């Protein structure tokens, strides 16, 4: 079952894009955009559930 916050976020972002670009995409493309937004929103929700401590930092990649 999808989180209602995620569903709301997807619909708000899709509505914003449709308002901004009403005639740029076909209905099939809008469906793809909706699916992409679902994936991004789910990934963001997963990241938000991860608790970080004060000492947690991003991985450092050393490139000489």
Secondary structure, DSSP 8 states (H G I E B T S, - for coil): ---HHHHHHHHHHHHHHHHHSTTSS-HHHHHHHHHHHHHHHHHHHHHHHS---TT---------
